[in-house]
């Protein structure tokens, strides 16, 4: 599990850079949290596009796991609607991309349950 914070736009040599930067070190999900996390992940669903969300900004969390050697990342916004995006390669594929093998592209609902399962719920 990793925390990412938003990086304000900066300009270096005429190029604007913005995005998310790792904060701190990755840490394992506690063994006692795994059943609740599995249940939360099983409950993810496509988001209702008519959903109203707050416009605040906070960190993003990534929970990465391996299933039969296949690495998957679950990225949860800890702000707004607590949206979820999946990535089939946390090292290279942007979360939510539509052209991934074995994951759903786009935005999913259920991030609050994921955050609560790993004891980050507010």
Buried (B, 14 or more C-beta within 10 A) or exposed (E): BBBBBBEEEEEEEEEEEEEBEEEEEEEEBEEEBBEBBEEBBEEBEEBEEEEEEEEEEBBBBBBBBEEEEEEBBBBBBBBBBBBBBBBBBBEEBEBBBEEBEEBBBBBBBBBBBBBBBBEBEE
